[in-house]
Each structure stands twice: as structure tokens, then as C-alpha cells.
Amino acid sequence: MSNPFVDLRSDTVTKPSAEMRAAIANAEVGDDVIGNDPTVDRLQRMTAEILGKETSLYMPSGSMTNQIAVRVHCKPGDEFICEAGCHIYNYEQAAFAQLSGVVARTVEGSGGVLQLDQLRGLIRPNNEHLVRTRLVCLENTHNRSAGKVQPYDTVAEICAWAHDNGLRTHLDGARLFNAVAASGISAADWSQHFDTVSVCFSKGLGAPVGSALAGSHEAIAEARRHRKLFGGGMRQVGIIAAGALYALEHNLERLADDHANAQILAEAVRSAEGIWLHPAEVDTNIVFFQVDPELASAADFVAALEVENVYALALGPDVIRMVTHLDVDAAGAQRAAEVIPHVAAQLAAGVRPPAHNIAAY
Ligand SMILES: *Cc1c(COP(=O)(O)O)cnc(C)c1O
């Protein structure tokens, strides 16, 4: 029996479809640093429209959009407030410190969610001993909290408080469209509370490259200067922007399929012995589960999955992550769902996987 592999390591592993490649091949291009790549212009306009912002700017990565947002809102010696598990703080090499001289004030949320009461009192008074508090960053969906959708009213409340107190707000919306699909709340409704919003085209939307930062003309003009400074000015970039544009035009609605497939995986984890979902509920396309150390390490569990052509990521000694996406259909999710309890049972019976695994990724 053939076992096509099911790659659940990340929603970044998608490959452009034939139709997307055709859009890329046929893209009209210009020189986007001089300022007139027509495909990039279209992408930026469409992104801004969907997010309800004046304008937007295409960049090579989500990390760059986030770090440039911090740079736009903060000066050296300023501080931003963020949730302790967020991407900006944990997975971007503290670029805000390395590149912008900015410090982060992390606050531990519950499942990635901050409450306003935790933030009141954190704004530092105007005093020459102190850094200046400038910005609040939120993340939706929250990656490390298994794609958790933020509670809308809490987001609105925190951002209103921030603005009332002279702070700016930035949304790391790498997976904002997953939050839209899961909540039924539009991207513009989510975005209206933030001065700047970043979205990724190369996660669930399935484009090969790129993210955008959206905001006011003024904020994005500043961002454009910093994009050049950070080395992100690109020339005939319509070539890759065409993939992002195709993704935006075709792949928003289908994110609900990824969420349905993630529920199939979640059920499989619930049905297996020795592993459990953590968190217990799956909101969108990310499934985290823990492995009983008596059964196996996360790395061994991942290696045993790999033998069955199911790829996942070990993100800690006992933590495994699986992410559904465009290149995993319901049949693929179903196959992974059969493999998960099978592997748990094999490990319980003492069958050990080979030492090699693909988790070092
Ligand atoms: C993936 C991701 C990013 C950006 O990642 P890049 O690899 O730099 O594109 C930012 N924030 C979150 C929450 C993410 O999941």
C-alpha cells in the first residue's frame, strides 16, 4: 500500500499549486524600490482593503513586518508590552533589542490571552530614570497557544485602554485569517483596534513568500524607510507578490477546511493512550499534544510517526505540534488520525523508532 506522506510540521511547508505558479509566471513586474511594481501595488491595495487600513507594504517575512512595526512605533530606549509566549518576543531573536534598541515587557497570559487588568499600572510614569512605554503588541491567532483565537471584546478593551493612555497598538496577525475563519469576525473588524497589523501570505494562505504590514499612510511611509534599512527593499518583486495575490484571491475561504482537519487530528489524540491535547481545545489549525514521558519522548514519538510518513514537530521534551494546511486534505488528515493512536500503541508495546528523525528542522 502506498503511504503518501502527510507533512504536519507547519503551515509554512505548502508548495505553490500549478495555478499559483501560472500567476507567478505571468506576473507583470516593475522595480518596487523605485516604486512601481504593478503586481505589488495590487497586492498592497487588496491587503489594505481587506484589513480596512489606508495602505500596506509587502515584505519578505512576518518577522520583518513585526520588527518594522516595533521600529515605527518605538524609539531606542522605549518599551512595548506583549504576551510572554508571543512570536515577537520568543522567535525573532529579540530583533527589537538587536536592531532597534527597544525592550519588551512580557506579561504571562492565560492560554496566550492577556486581560486588561494585568496591564493597568504597567505604563511607566514620565521620569528620567525610566524607559518609555509606547506600544502594546497582541497576536491573533496565538501560535504557541495552539492557534488560539483571541476573545474579541478583550482585544477591543485592551486596545481602547492603550489608545486612551497614549500607547500605540500592533497586531501580529500572521494567522489573522485563521481567526477570521474561526470567529466569523471580519479581518477589518479585528484590525480596526490596531494602528498596524501584519499578516503572512506564506502560512495558511499557501503563498511561497511574504507578509504585509498595514496601517495609516504615515505609519507605512515610515515602515517603507525602515524596510530599506533592514535590507527588505526588493526589485522585480511582483514575481513573488503574484503568489501572495493569488493566495489572497483564492485561499481565504478554504481555511475552514484546515480547521475541520485539525479537529480530526484532535479527535485522534483524544482517542489515543499516553498522549493528551494541551490545550484541550483546538480553535483553528494548530494541534499541540503532550506525550507521557513513560511512553516516549516527543522526539521518539515524532520519529515513530515519521516511519509511517506522518511528519510533526517536537517542540519540547514532551510537546508535539501538528499544523494543518492547504497541502493536507481530509484524506491526509484521516490517515494521520489513524497513525497517531497506532504509534502510541506501538510505543506502549515497546516498539522503538529508529534514532534518525526529521524534527531538527
Ligand atoms: C510565522 C509567524 C511569524 C513570522 O514568521 P516568518 O517566518 O518571519 O515569516 C510571526 N508571527 C507569528 C505568530 C507566526 O506564527
The ligand as a MOL file (V3000), in Angstrom:
LIG
                    3D

  0  0  0     0  0            999 V3000
M  V30 BEGIN CTAB
M  V30 COUNTS 15 15 0 0 0
M  V30 BEGIN ATOM
M  V30 1 C 5.2330 32.5550 11.4330 0
M  V30 2 C 4.9260 33.6810 12.3340 0
M  V30 3 C 5.5200 34.9400 12.1500 0
M  V30 4 C 6.5130 35.2700 11.0740 0
M  V30 5 O 7.3570 34.3080 10.7000 0
M  V30 6 P 8.3810 34.4620 9.4600 0
M  V30 7 O 8.9580 33.0960 9.4160 0
M  V30 8 O 9.3530 35.5090 9.8310 0
M  V30 9 O 7.6010 34.8260 8.2550 0
M  V30 10 C 5.1440 35.9370 13.0050 0
M  V30 11 N 4.2520 35.7290 13.9720 0
M  V30 12 C 3.6610 34.5530 14.1660 0
M  V30 13 C 2.6410 34.4040 15.2420 0
M  V30 14 C 3.9770 33.4780 13.3620 0
M  V30 15 O 3.3950 32.2940 13.5670 0
M  V30 END ATOM
M  V30 BEGIN BOND
M  V30 1 1 1 2
M  V30 2 1 2 3
M  V30 3 2 2 14
M  V30 4 1 3 4
M  V30 5 2 3 10
M  V30 6 1 4 5
M  V30 7 1 5 6
M  V30 8 2 6 7
M  V30 9 1 6 8
M  V30 10 1 6 9
M  V30 11 1 10 11
M  V30 12 2 11 12
M  V30 13 1 12 13
M  V30 14 1 12 14
M  V30 15 1 14 15
M  V30 END BOND
M  V30 END CTAB
M  END
